């Protein structure tokens, strides 16, 4: 009976560790940004440029900046990668505003999505926790 309790306790602790590790994954933040970018692209393809631009802005200020991914990239990967991502967001907004061809906007969105995944992976590999940028720490 004591062995069963010890195994149960060990399993419970392992489950908590796995749940915490999942919360500390920058890919989940990148996925939120990517989802919003996909929504923006869908809006643009449907002919709603105004909504598409707004959704790109929300992707930037929402999960990318709001979840501190930009700050983590700037602090741990360098100012240049953060600046280049910011420029990509801006270029997509400008392309949408100018009525660029859908294929061009889609290509820019796909490049940004890949860059976000790459940087999320680099942050994860560097062991940068999401919680490092929480307020009041």
Beta strands, then each sheet from edge to edge (+ up, - down):
end
